[in-house]
Amino acid sequence: MSAALSTARAYDRCEAITREQAANFYYGIRLLARERRRAMCAAYAFARRIDDVGDGELERERKRELLGVAAIQLAQLEASGAAPADAANDPVLVALADAHARFRLPPGALGELIDGVRMDVDGVSYERFDDLVLYCRRVAGAIGRVCVAIFATRDGGGIEGDPDRPRVEALADDLGVALQLTNILRDVREDADNGRVYLPAEDLRRFGLLDGAAALGGDRDREEDDVPAAALLRARLAAAGPSGEERLLSLVRFQAERAERWFERGIALVPLLDRRSAACVSAMAGIYHKLLERIEADPERVLRERVSLSGGEKAWVAVRSIATGRA
């Protein structure tokens, strides 16, 4: 064997990355058969790499450069079916190339993820909800389409050649939007502290918050550097008027109800998959749906802390998914 990294070792590294960093997704991924699980870990490790570029501390131009390099490498991988020559020892690209060959991952899907992260890097804001849906489809729906290429369908085969393929991919895309909308609600406070606003401007206007849009993000003044994020967010909400916080909570409730509708559509994917794949989707979607339920029950909580589930709660969702095949 050449000095190039072996596929087995590359997959081992991707599985390690997924166990360490996929706080919610690994509970579902681990339910898959070995070959499909390893392919999912390769896809996750690549997605994690792209997300880390977008969320990191590098200068904007450096982020753009790294995303451009990743896009070129991905295009070469999809065209040749192998990791690029200059990445023969990159475990993520070596494993992803093998997964791409085994499961015929949809070309361009992971490229859409890169495009979505570019939107973050460029500071794109969203006038309409449809604009936000485009972002969600790129950063999450595209991953859903990759996942269904790896999953087995209800007849035990793959999606390739399945007459239900367009419907399966559309439902995976819808479920990805539901998960991303839940992420956005969960991270309202954190995103505000980092100057990011994902809530559409049309909805800010609907709830009387557009004039106080700075309350949801924007550059922080130097003298505010030591102010806790929650306290700063509450102070900025006051700029929207005496009822600014309540108006934001009403907006959170509104968005949560919207996310529920996307979950209701997307979860119809589950009965189209084989038992293990259905359990995987049910576990991953179930964890996010439980987060959404928690936000709906106490929307003010997103202003004071990052809503999360304990390890035991996530494990319980996974166990229930095995037993019932539903989220």
N, C-alpha and C positions, 0 to 999 in steps of 0.2 A: 504494500500500500504506500502511496506517496505521502509526502509530508502534510498534505491537506487534512483538515480535521475530519474525522469519521462521522458519518451520519448519526450513528448511535450516540456518540459523545455530544454531538450538537443537540440532539433531542433531549438528552439528560440535562443539559444546561438550560434549555427552554422550559423544561418541567420545573427546574429549581426556581427560575425567575417567576413562573406562574404561581408556585406555592408561596413564594415570599411576598409577592406584590399583588396578586389578584384576590384582594380581600373578600370579594363577593363571588366572583365568577368561578373560583376553583372548587367551591362546594358543588357546583353543577358539573364542571369538567371532569372531576374525578369519578363520576358515575359512568363515563363512557368506556367502551372496550379500549384496550391498550393502543391500538394503531390510531383510532380516531382521537383518543385523548392526547396522544403525542402531537398529532397534527394541530389540534386546537391550541396546545401550548405553544407551538411554533407561531401560529397566527397571533396569539395573545402577546408573545414576547416582541414580535415586530410592532404591533400596535402600541405596546407599552413604550417602546423606544421612541416612536413618533410623538406620543403624548408627552413624554419626558422632555423632548426638545421644546415643545410648545409651552410647557409649564415651568421650564427651567429659568435660571438667572442670567443666561447669556444675553448679549446685546441682540436687538432685533435683526440686524443684518446677518449676524452669525447664525441665528436660528433659520433665517431664510436660506442661507447657504447649506446648512445641514439637511434641511428638508429637500432642497434641490438635489443633493447628492443621493439621498434616500430614494427619491423619485426615479433617478437615473438607474440606480441599482435594481430597483423593483422592475422597471421596464425591461432591463437586460435579463433578469431572472425569468420573467414571464415569457419573453421571446425565445430564450434558449432552453428553459427547463432546468437550469443549473445556476448555482451561485456565481456571480461575476468573478472573473479571475483574480481581481484584487481583493476579493472577500472570501477566498477559499478557506480561511481559518476563522471566519465569523460564524459562530454557532447559530445565531438567529437566521441568517440568510441561508446557511447550509441546510438547516432543518426545514425552513420555509420552502426552499426549492424542492425538497423531497415531498413535502406535503402537497405542494402545487402539482407535482407529477402524479402522485397517487390519487388525488381527489379532484383534479381539474378545477381548482379554485377559480372563481369567475374573474377573468382578466379585467383590470381597471378598478376593482372594488377597493383594494387596499390603497390604490392611488387616490380614490375619493377621500379616504381617511386623511391622507397627506394634504389634500386640498382643504379639508375642513380645519385641520390644525393651522394651515396658513391663514385662515380667516381669523383665528385667535391671535396669531402673531401680528397680523395687520390691524388688529383692534376693530374688526368689523362689528357694527351695531345693527340692530334689527328693527326696521320700521314696522313691519307687519308680521303676524304669526307665520304666514307662509314663508317668509324669509328665514325665520328661525327653524322651520321644518326642514328647509334645505340644508342648513347646518347640521341638524340632528341626523338626517339621512346620510350625510357624509361621514360623520364621526361615529355613528352607532348603527344606522341601518345598513351601511356597507359591510360592517363586521357581521351583522346578522346574515347577510347573503353569503359571506365566506363560511359561516358556521353551518348553514344548511347544506352546503356542498360537501361538508365533512360528515354530517349526520347520516344515519340510515333512515330511509322512509319506512312506512308501515309494512311494506312487503319484504323488508329486510335488505333491500338493495340500496343503491345510492340515488341521488337526485338526477344524475345524468340520464337523459332519455325518459324520465318520468313525465307522463302527460300533465301531472299536477305541478310541474316545476314553476311556471309563472306565478301560480297562486301561492305556492310555498315561499318563494322568494319575496313576494309582495307582503305576506304576513310577517316574515322575518324582518323586513324593513319597517313595518308598522310597530312591531315589538321593540325594535331598536330605538325608534322615536320615543316610545313610552319610557324606556329606561333612561334615555338622555334627558327627557323633560323632568324625570324624578331627580336626576343628578343636579339639574339646574336649580330646582327648588331646595334641595338639601344644602346646596353650596351658596345660597344667596348671600349670606354674611361674608363668607370667605372670598367670593368673587368681588363683592363690593369693596372689601379691604384691598384687593389687588387691582382695583380700577376697572373691573369688567362688568358689563351690564348685558345680560342675555334676555331679560324680559322685554318684549316688544314695545316700541314707543306707542303704538296704537293702544295697547293695554294700559300703559302708564297714563295716557291721556284719559282713557275710560274711567280710571279710578282716581283722577285728579292729582296725579303724581308727576306729571311731565315737568312742571315748573320746579319741582324739587328733585329732578332726576339726579342731581349731584348726590342726593342722599343715598343713591344706590351704587355709587361708584365715583370715579374721577380721581384726579391727582390729589394727594394728601398734602396739606400744608406742612412745612418743616416743623412748626411748633407742635403739630399733632402727632409726631412720630412715636411718642411714648404713650399715647392714648390707646387703651385696649380696643380691639376692633369692634366689639359689641357696643361699647359706650360711644365710640365715634359714629357708628351707624345710627344709633338712636338719636344722637345730636343732629346729624344731618337730616334725619327724617323730620325733625322738628321744623326744618326749613319749609316743609310742605304744608305747614299749618298745624293747629292744635290736634287735628285728627289724622296727621300724616301717618303715624304708625298703624292706626286701625285701617286706613286705606290700603296700606301695603299688605296687611294681613288679609284683607278682602281680596286683593289681587292674588295672593298665594293660594287662597281657597279656590278662586276661579281657575287658576292654572292647574291645581291639583285635580279638579273635576275634569279638566280637559285631558290631563294625562290618563285618568281613569278610562276615558273613552278609547284612547289609543291602546291601553292594555286590553280592553274588552275585544277589540278587533284582533290584535296581534296574538293573543293567547289561543286563537283558533288554529294556530300552527301545531299545537301539541298533538292532537289526534291524527295528524298526517305523518307522524314520525314513528319509528319503532320504539319499543319500550325504553331502552336505555337512553336514546336520544331525547325522547319525550320527558324522561325523568330529569335529564340535564337541563333542558329548557325550563321545565317547571321549577327546578331548584333556583336557577339564576333569576328567572322572572319573579318567582315567589319572594325572594329576598328583597328585590326592589319594590315589589308591590307592598310588602310589609312596611318598608320605609315610607312609601307614599301614604299608607293608612295612618302611620304615626304622625306624619306631617298634617294630614287632614284633621286628625283628632286634636292636635295642638299646634296650629300654624305659627303661633308666637315663638315656638321653640327654635325655629330656624334662625331667629334673630339673636338668640343667646348662646347657641351651641350647634355643633355639627351633629345632625340626627344620624344615629347608627343603630345596628343590632349587635347584640353580644354574640360571641362565638357559639354559645349554646343555642341561641335562637336561630342562627343560620343553620346549624347542624340539624335542628328540629325541622326546619323547612325542607332540607335535603332529604331527611328520612321520610317525611310525609310525601315528598315527590316520588320516591321509590314505591311507596305503598299505594298511592292513589293516581299517580301520573297527572297531577294538576297543580297549578300554582295557588 
